[in-house]
Amino acid sequence: MSDPEKNLPPYVKEGYFKAYFVFAVADTIDLDKLQNSTESFHRAQFSVHSQQQYIHFVTPPLFLSGPELELAGAPVKVSYKIYASGTVSVRISLTMQGEWEQCVQHTAALRVDDRLENLARQELEKVLADISFAISKPCSAVMEDYYLFHVVPDSESPSVSDMLEVHADAIAKMIVGDEQTLSKQEQKDILKTFFSYYENDFTIVHWDSAFIYDTKSGASPIEDLLEFANTQMVELRTLDELLDTELDYIYHHVDDKKWFSWLHTGQGATMRADRLRQILVDVRELADQSTNALKITGDAFYSRLYKGACQRFGLPDWQKQVENKFDSVHQIYRYIIDEAHHSRGGFLEIIIIVLIAIEILLALFELSRSH
């Protein structure tokens, strides 16, 4: 007979609920200028020193420890990361302790509560006011949120196999914030992006949340990786919106005869082409910054986890979508350049014909006078 207590979800002795709110706020942020202005910021490489030879930021973001606040009667810790690519991550951390179902209920309520996001936006405004001198081309903030559940196992905690076989439903409910029993099919989908390095740890990545069963030191680089993947998500969304806006503008004005009218000698088309060229340069620069911001070499586990998280977030699809729109804008740019040249050439041809006609008329006039 099975032990009924073994089937109960484990008691959470030490756990943490962390909410990431990642905002794209500008084209770039000058981290050197920011760091030189105050001693409050420090470079945020990956936490475990021995891993930095395998995984590191090309340009490490700046980390700033924020205040300890209170939310829904519970203490929360706020911290910030500022990335050179123009994104700011506001991390809100709460302790999680007690019966598993109580933790699920409490964190599920927090996820649907606007107070978390409102707090993050309030803190973002404070940070932006302090770093405005280092921001280049600020824009309306685009936000991506992500939730992380970290349970720290101890000597009495269930094994990894028990957690996954016996308590799969409990883990799935925490990840999605649902108190009802989930179907086996849904559990399988939620838990499918699974990673484990040692026999007593594992990480499950979902599209809007993750579950980590590991020590604090083991969880820290994973948290950093997931946070960084979310910055890439919000940057791709920003590029996508930028290209959408430009394509919408083009499609509404592409039939405007003034663009290519010989009366304007191609000036309108040239101005549109210059505008598109600058957008293409900006998009490519931002895309390259995002793609090359992180280096993972010689560590198969973190590389596999990062790639798996990107797949789970749908980053390749976003990347493909941005590339397709980029190509569309580039083709329109070439079309406008051709039209500008054609318009200018047509205008010059008309001028030449007019001048020839004038010469002929003058010659005829002189001829008529001589007779």
N, C-alpha and C positions, 0 to 999 in steps of 0.2 A: 504494500500500500504506500501511496505517496504521502509525504509529509505536507499537510495543508499549509503550514507556515512557510515552507520552502517556496510555495507558489505565490506567496504574497510579495508585492514589490518591495525592494529593500528600503530601509530607513535611511534617509539622507543625513549623514552626520556632518559632512562638509560639502557644500555645493555653492555654485555661483550662477546667477542669471545675468547675462550681459547683453545689452542692447546697443547695436552700432547704428548710428545715423550718419551716413556719409553724404556730404554736400559738395557738388561742383559749383564753385563760386567765382572762378576766374580762369583766364587762359593759363597764367603761370603765377607762381608766388616765389619771390626771391628769398630763398631760405638763408643764404649767407648774410644778406642785409638784416634779416630778421634775427638771426642768432647773434650777430654783432651788436644788436641794439639792447640786448638784455641777457642776463645769465639764467633766466627762468627756463629757457628752452634748451634741450639737449638732443643730439642725434639719436634716433631710435632704430638701431640695428636689431637683429633678432636676439632675443634675450639670452639664449644659451651660447656662451662664447665659443665653445668647441664646434658649434654648427655654422659659425659665420664664414668659415672657409668653404662651405658647401652652398650656403644660401645667404644672399645679402642684397640689399638695395644698391643700385648704381648711385643714386642720390638719396641717401637715407632721409626719411621725413623727420620733422621736428616733433618732439613729444613735450607736452605740457601737462603737468598734474593740476587738476582742477579742485574745486571745493568739495567738501562733504556736505550734502544737502539732505533733505527729507522729502520722501514721496509716499503718499498714502500711509503715513505713520511709520515708515521704515527708512532707515538711513541708506543713502545712495552715495556712491563715489563717482565723480565725473573726471574724465581725462580727455585730452585732445591729441590728435596727430594732424600735422599740416604737411601736405605733399607739394613738391615743386610743380606738379602737373595742374595745380589750381584746385585741389580738393581738400576739404577739411573733414576729419572724422571725429564725431563726438561719441565717446563711449560712456555709457551709464551702467554701473555695476552694482548689483545687490547680492547679499548673501542669501543662500537657499538652504534651509534646514527643516527637517521634520518628516512626517509621513509622506510617502511618495505622492499619493493622491492630493494631499494638501499643497504640495509644491506645484503639481500640475494645475490645480485650481487657481492658485495665487498668480503664477506666471502667465496663465492663459488670460486672466483678468487684466494683467498689466499690458499685454500685447494689444488688446482692443481698447485700452484706455488712452485717450488723447493726451493725457498729462505727460507721458514719456516723450512723445514727439514735441509737445509744446516746450517742455524743459530743454530738450536738445536745441530747438530753434532759439530759445532765449540765450542759451550759452553760446550758440554760434554768433549771434549778434554782438555779444561782448567780445568774443575773440576777433571778429572782423573789425570792430572798432579799434582794437589794439594793433592789428597788423595791416591796416589799410595802406600804410606807406610802402609796403612791400608787394602789394597786389598789382598785377598788370592786367588790364582789360577786364574789370569785374563784370559779372553777369548775374541774372536772376538765378537763385540757387535751385539746382535740380537735386532731389534727395533720393537716396536708396537706403532702406532700413533692413537690418538683419539681426537675428536673435540667436544667442548661444547659451546652451545649458552645459555646465561643467560640474560633473560629480567626481569628487576625489575619493578613490577607493582606499580602504585600509585592510588590515589583516582579517577582519571579519566580513568584509564585503563579498558578494557573490563573485564567482569566477566569470571570465568573459563568456565562456560557453553557456553558463546558467543565465547570464544577463540576456544573451541573444536567443536562447531556446525557450527559457521559462518566462522571461519578462519582456519579450519582444513587444507585446501590446502596450505595456507600461511605458517603454521607451518611445514608441511611436506616438502615444497620446501626448507625451511631454513635448516632443518635437513639433507636432502640429497644433498643440494647445486645445485638444478635444478630450473631454472627460468621458465620453461614451466609448464602448468597446468597438474597435475598428475591425473590419473584415480582414481575413488573411491576405487577400489580394492587395488591399490598401497598405497593410503592414509591410508586405514584401516590397512595394514600390517606395515607401518612405525609407526603408532600411537598406535599399539596394546599393547606395554609394557608400561603401564600408571600407575602412582602412584600419590596419593594426600593425604595430611594429614589434612590440613584446607580447608575450602571452597574457599579460595582465592589463592591457590597455586597448582601446579602440576609439575610433571617431566615425560618426555617421554624418554625412553632409546632405542636407535637403536644400531645396531651392531658396527658401527664405529663413532657414534656421539650421542649427547643427547641434549635435550631442557629442560631448567629449567625456570619456571615462578614462581619466589619467591623472597623474600627479600635476602639481602646479607648474613645475619646470617643464614637464612633457607637453602640457597643454599650451603653454605660452607661444611657442613658434607657430603652432597650428592656428591659434587665434589671430596672430599677425598675418598669416597667409590668407585666411578667410577675409580678414578686414581689407587686405590689399586687393583681393579679387573683387570685392564690392566697390572699391575705388575705380577699378577698370570698368565695371558695369555702369557706374554713374557717368564716367567719362564717355563711354560709347553712346549712352543715351543722350548726352549733351551734343555730341557730334551728329547723331541721328536727327535731333531736333533742329540743329543748325542747317543741315542739308535739306530737311523737309521745308523749312521756312524759305530757303533760297529757291528750291524747286517750285514751290507754290507761287512765289513771286514771279519766277520766269514764265510759268505756264499761263499766268494771268496777263503777261505783258508781251509774250512772244509775237503776237500778231499786231503789236503797235507799230504802225507804218513809220512813225517818227524815228524808230531805231535805225532804219535802213534807207530813209528818204534821202535823195540826193541833195535836197535843200539843207540837210544837216551835215552833208559831206562825211558821213560816217562817224561823226563825233559821239553821237548817242551810243552807237554800237561799241565804239572804243571804250567809253566810260563803263558800259556793262561788262565788257570783257575784262577790264582792269579790276572791277569789283569781284568778278568770279575768280580771277587769277589769285587774288589775295585770299579769298575763302579757301581755294584749293590748297594753297601753301599752308594756311592755318590748320586745316583739317589734317593734312599729311604730317605736319609737325607734331600735332597733338597725338595723333595715332601712333607715331613712332616713339614718342615719349612714354606712352602707356605700355606699348609692347616691350620696350627695352628697359623698363624701370627695375625689373627684378631679374637676378641671375641665380639659377639653381644648377650647380655642377657637382657631379660625383655623389649625389644622394638620391637614390632611386625612390625612397619612401616619400620624401617631401615633394619630389617632382611628380610622382604619381598622384599624391593627394591634391596638389595644386591643379594639375590637369583635370583630375576628376571633379574638383569643385567648379572649375571653369565650364566643364561640360554640363554639370548640374544646373549652373546658373544660366546656361544658354549663351555664354559669351561668344562661341564660334558663330552662332546664328546672327547675333548682333553685329559681329565683325563683318560677316558676309553681307548683311543688309547695308551697313555703312559703306562698304566697298562698292556695292552695286550703285548706290546713290552717288557716291563719289565719281564713278565712271560716267553716270548720266550727266552730272554737272560738267565734267570734263569734256564730254562730247558736245554739249551745248556751248561751252566756252569756245571750242574750236569752230563751231558753226557760226558763232557771233563774230569771231575774228575774220573768218572768210567773208561774211556779209559786210563787215566794215571795210575790208580791202576792196570788195566788189563795188560797194557804194562809193568809195573814194575814187576808184578807177572809173566808174560810170560818170561821176561828176567831172573828172578831168577830161573825159572824152567829150562831154557836152561843152566844156569851156573851149576845147580845141576846135570843135565844129563851129561854135559861135565866132571864134577868132578868124577862122577861115572864111566864114560867111561875111564877116565885116571887111576882110581883105578883098573879097570878090566885089562887094558892093562899092567899096572905095575905088577899086580899079574901074568898074563900070561907070562910076560917077565921073572919074577923071577922063575916061574915054569919051563920054557924052559931052563933056565940056570942050574937049579938043576939036570936036566936030561942030 
